């Protein structure tokens, strides 16, 4: 992609109405556009990042047996009344409206009811189980406060997987497999080192649920972390009894602010009972289906990466998440020799299958181009200039490092692949 053709604009100043660093940087760098509080559009750069995160999530969910589908956003109130979650005095995040006929409908904020009702048509026998179904879909929540950029939105993307099992033992086994898959997702997204599996309240259905909390000063949660054992406890369940049960030492726990980037929850029969989802086992007995739910917000994850991995100059994207692998910055592109060298480098990289953004803009100064490159945050920057041409080289700099090195043009591809 040539930057002169890319639909985006960078800004020097952060929007005055944004307080969250992730929103400030993503808007300044041209990744997202704010439509209203808690509602953002993804521009081409942002959509590339979102797509990369969704690819990581899909690969890991598919690897543990997940099958992707897409449920409707419009929700009939009948199933939600059966689970006692339609009443706004009990669930206060609904966006509701009416059809032309006067029928009440809601915009889905989660999908336990919808998928459980649907599964009645597909699960009757033990032979139909297990089922691990997930979607990546837009959700709507009427949040009272939306001040954290992509991390607390009123309209947002969610990966929600629902497991349907015969027994509690089957659920427990898949639950652990999903927890490991989540750890791989966060490692691939570049925040594995700061993300902890966190014990939280399991409500009425299990002793604990688990959140995945990324340590960040921008977080809204408080957790207590044992960094050596890589275990955290949410403040809401922190007691001496829980600490002892988990084999931890209170004196080694460190209080941290954190961002919840995922959660896994054993639902049991919370939804299968009221919605009548059951199966006939091997001996002819009718049993309720045992369920679990597993959520990750790709947009929230994107915002967390920016909060955790940015610096004073801008964003620092992990390689697997970045919108492009390499950013070519041509300084003095009005010079024919520099333009030819820059064009040749771009063609060489794209021919080698390296996804490259090429700053070929003529209206920007060298300082503006370099500042934009730091702001956008692509992992590897290659600078072509009069100085680099003198030695038949390009200047290569990793976004996360301070120093640049000169690399012979003929060796650039190998240098990028081993960077």
Secondary structure as UniProt FT lines:
FT   TURN            3..5
FT   TURN            16..17
FT   HELIX           21..28
FT   TURN            29..30
FT   STRAND          32..36
FT   TURN            37..38
FT   STRAND          39..42
FT   HELIX           44..63
FT   TURN            64..65
FT   STRAND          67..68
FT   STRAND          74..76
FT   HELIX           77..82
FT   TURN            83..84
FT   TURN            88..90
FT   STRAND          95..98
FT   TURN            100..101
FT   STRAND          104..107
FT   HELIX           112..119
FT   TURN            120..122
FT   HELIX           126..128
FT   STRAND          131..140
FT   HELIX           149..151
FT   STRAND          155..165
FT   HELIX           168..188
FT   TURN            189..190
FT   HELIX           192..194
FT   STRAND          195..201
FT   TURN            203..205
FT   STRAND          208..215
FT   TURN            217..218
FT   STRAND          221..226
FT   TURN            227..230
FT   STRAND          231..234
FT   HELIX           235..237
FT   HELIX           240..245
FT   TURN            246..247
FT   HELIX           250..252
FT   STRAND          254..268
FT   TURN            269..271
FT   HELIX           272..275
FT   STRAND          278..280
FT   TURN            282..283
FT   STRAND          286..288
FT   STRAND          290..296
FT   HELIX           298..309
FT   TURN            312..313
FT   TURN            319..321
FT   STRAND          326..330
FT   TURN            331..334
FT   HELIX           336..351
FT   TURN            352..353
FT   STRAND          356..359
FT   HELIX           366..376
FT   STRAND          380..384
FT   HELIX           386..390
FT   TURN            391..392
FT   STRAND          393..398
FT   TURN            399..400
FT   STRAND          404..408
FT   HELIX           409..411
FT   HELIX           412..417
//
